[in-house]
Amino acid sequence: MPRTHVLLDLDGTLSHSEPGILRSLQWAFEQEGFPVPTEAEVRSVIGPPLEIGLPSIGVPDDALERVINTYRSRYETTGAFENTMYDGILEMLDSMSAQGLSLSIATAKPEKTAHPILDYFDIAHRFEVRAGATMTSERRTKAQVIAYALDGLGIYGHPDLEEMVIMVGDRDHDVVGAMHHGIPCIGVTWGYGSIEELLGSGAVALADTPAEVAELVAQPYRLRSS
């Protein structure tokens, strides 16, 4: 069965969101009385839900909600738009659409901020489904977001997902979340995860440029032996 659908991550895949996340997190740490994280520390937590990453850079469990709420108070109004699309992304989207592929967003970023960013870049109309996380525990992991996207596309549980759908992302949680549903994932090397992280988590291919993504998405990949 030919490839029919592409799921795309947002932060680190379509957009360089680090400046706004960095400034908002550093501000939140300062406001809440924690040592301000370095750029490298912030980069290490971009992608997965913040409640997963923040403990690794000094936020105790009992302060997570407070720090995240403070972060959001700046990010939702300012930080989300301290953000640029990577060069070549529009051409990549055009190329995949020209191949007849259905494009959708599957991001662990809450929809409350993801949707305005897609509108800001004027690319929301390019996606059949724009799936993101919820602000509550209902839909937080990448696997849950992907399930929501597949359901919106009307193909959740389809027996041929491995051939029909491919994920494109920059972090291990993109790869693992896709594999949870039997979907292969192409890792992009311009984002926030390392090559070792992507290959170690099971990415089926790596793309160094958006143009390479457009070439790789239609190729067949196998997650398991025949």
N, C-alpha and C positions, 0 to 999 in steps of 0.2 A: 504494500500500500504506500503511495507517495506521501511525503510530508504535506500537511494541510494547515497546521497552526504553529505559530511561534509565540512563546511567552517571554516577555522582556522585563528584566529588573530595571529599576530607575536609578537610584544612587550608585554612582561608580560604573554604570553601564551606559545610560543615556546622558546623564548629567554629572558635572563636577560640582557636587554639593558640599564639599568639605569646608569651604570658607564660612558659610552660614552655620553649619553644625558646630564647627570649631568655636566661633565667637559666642554662639548661644550656650554651648556647654561650659566654656570657660567662665562666662558670666554667671551661669547657674551655680557652679561650684563656688565661686567667690561669694555670691549672695547667701549661700547656705553654709558657709564657713568651712569648706573643704579646700585642700591644696589644689591650686589651679592645674589642670592636666596639661601636659605638653602636646604639641601637634602630633607627635608619633602616638601618644596614648589615645588621643581622640580618633585618629585614623584607624586604630586597631578595633574600635567599636562601631564604626560606620557600617551599616547594613542590617545586622540582626536587630531585634527589638532592644531598646535601651536597657530594659530590666535584666537582659542577659549579659550585656557587656559592661555596664557601669560598675558592678562589684569588682571586676578585674582591674579597675583604675581608681579604686579607693572609696567607693560609696557603699556603706554597710546596708544590709537588707532593710533595716528599719528606717532608713532615710531615702530609699529609692523613690518612693512615690513623691516625696517632697521635692527632690532634685529634678525629677522628670517634669513635674508640673511647673517648676520655675523655668526650666529649659523651654518648655512649650510656650510659655507666656511671651518669650522673645522670638522663638523660632517661627511661630505661626504668623506673626505680623511682620517680621523683618528678615530673619535668617533664611527662611525658605526661598527668598528671592535674591539672596547673595549667592548666586547659583548660575552656572552657564552650561549650555549643551556642548558636549565634545564635538570637535570638528569631524565632519563626515557622517554624523548621525542622520541628518535629513536624507542624504543620499542613500544611506543604508536602508532606511525605512522605505524609500521610493523603490529601491531595487527589489526588496522582498515583496512589496505589494505587486510589483510588475511580474513577479513569479507566480502570482495568484495565491500567495500565502495570507492567511488571516493573522493579523497582529493583535496582541493583547498585552496589557501591563499586568505583571504580578510582582508587587513590591511589598516588603514588610513595613514600609512607611505607612502610617495611618492614612486612610483615604482623605481625612479632613485636611491634611497638608499635601498629599500626593496630587489630588485633583486640581487644586489651584496652581501647582507648579506646572502641570501639563497644559493648563489653560494659559499660564504666563508664557510658555514657549510656543503656544498656538499649535500644539500637536495632538490635543485630545481627540480630535475627529479622526485621527489615523488608526485608532484602536477599537476593535469590536467590543472588548471588555476592558475595563480599568479596575482591576482588583487590587485592593490594599488591605492593610490590617484595620482592625477596629481599635478604639481607644480603651476598650475593656478586654477581658480575657477571652471573649468569645472567639476571636480570630486574630492570633498573634504570630504563630510560627509560619515559616515559609511554606511548609506542607499544607497548613490550613488555608493560607492565601491561594495556593495553587489549586486546592480542591474547590475553593469558591470560584476561581476563574474558570475551571473546567465545567463546573455546574452552570455558570452563566453562558458558556459556549454550547451547552447541551450535549457535552461529550463525556461527562464524569462517568467513570466506570467502563468506558468503551474498551473492548478487549484488544484493540490495536493501537492504544495510546503510544506505545514505544515507537511505532512507525509514523504515526500521525503528528505527534506534538514534539517540540523541542524547546528547552528553556535556554535563555542566554543571560548570564549573570557574572558577577565579579568576585563573589565570596563563596566559601564552602557551604554556607546554609542554602544558597541557591541550588547547588549541586545536590546536596542531601535532600532538600525539600522536593526536588524534581524526582529523584530516584525513589522516594517514598511512594510515588505514583507510577513507577516504572517508566519514567520519562528521562531521556538523556539530556545532558546540559553541556553547552559550549561555554568555556570560561574565557572572559575577556581580560587581557593583561594590562589594560590602561586604568583599571579601577583601583579598589582598595585592598584586594587580596593578592597574595603572592602566587607565583606559578606553582610553587611547592604545595601551597594550600589547596589550589584548584585541582591539581593532579592527584594529590593525596586523598581528596574527598571523592574522586571518581569522575572528573570532567572527561568527556569523550574526545574533546578537541580544544585547542586554544586558538584564539584570534588576537593578533597584535594590532589590528586596525578594524574600524567598522566595515570597510570594504570586504575584509576577509570573512566577517560574520555573514554577509550577504551571500558569499560563495559557499560557506560551510553548512548553512541551515538545511539545505535540501538533500544533503548527502545522507546515506543510510548509516545508522550506528546501532550497535548492539550492547545492551547493558549486561547481558548474560549469554553464556555459550548456547549455541543452537542445540 
